[in-house]
Amino acid sequence: MEKEIYIIENNSELGAGTRGASLGISALKISALNAGSSFFKENPTHAIETYNELLLEKNLTPEAIRIDGIQKVYQNISNQVKLTLKENKFPLVLASDHSSAGGTIAGIRGALPNKKLGVVWIDAHGDLHSPYTSPTGNVHGMPLATALNEDNIPNKIKEVDEKTKQTWENLKNLEGITPKILPEDLVFFGVRDTEQPEDKLRKRLGIKNFTVEECREKGIKSSVVETLDLLSNCDILYISFDVDSMDCNLVSYGTGTPVPNGFTPGEAEDIIKELLQSEKVICFEMVEINPTLDNKQNKMADTAFEILENIFPLFKTQTV
Ligand SMILES: [Mn+2]
């Protein structure tokens, strides 16, 4: 029997450092229309409640900007992912900024607390910062630290106020499961733009990163085979796809933090397709399209939609 897919739309851009990611899913829908596709008619999206109006207010937590609103988004996305999995559907999350993934991981663990979760993170960035190490305070750089329950205090660069500290603890403890993933159950693809505290943490935790070069040398297929072998102890897998994993010079600058020397769209698609050969994949997320930053009209969304359309049939074959 085919798996039913439930598309969750998260338009929160509170975690991003630049404005406009909340238009990312709208841009994706425009790409579908322009391609003459009825994808979103056949597959309607279900938006969670967001709080982007907070951007009009003064930010009071510089070490983790808008963390109060982000806490509510984490809860909403977690609740929806949890519900979707409990109904035995496949949650496909289309999100604006990558902080969404922290809520997604919480929801997966909340729905399936006895299953060991592996995460494949396809991204130019490590997203391993905490309020204690982030130079910007942008929470879209922190979702994996919330999942790993990792403050990275040895590499702390700043003090954090009481309110931020408390809310950060709440993020890490969401669903009452801490940590939600173990470092050995996390694999990076394409991470190439990190800060020193993240590098030191990644080294300490021994998180494997398949660089763009390594993937080209070994081939995508064998890199993914190696990944699935590394994650063979996991019962279930989640794929988090940040569009900035792709080369910004090749695709476009239509994403919050564009980085050159990334994957081609074809390579990114192949990585995801090969990962979906494993029946353990129970959730997929795509993030960080920002059409207001696009230097080639709507190219980033067009590219992301093409990938989405090509990988979509594979979600239906997942059986776990
Ligand atoms: Mn990211």
Boltz pocket constraint, residues with backbone or C-beta under 6 A from the ligand:
constraints:
  - pocket:
      binder: B
      contacts: [[A, 98], [A, 123], [A, 124], [A, 125], [A, 127], [A, 140], [A, 242]]
      max_distance: 6.0
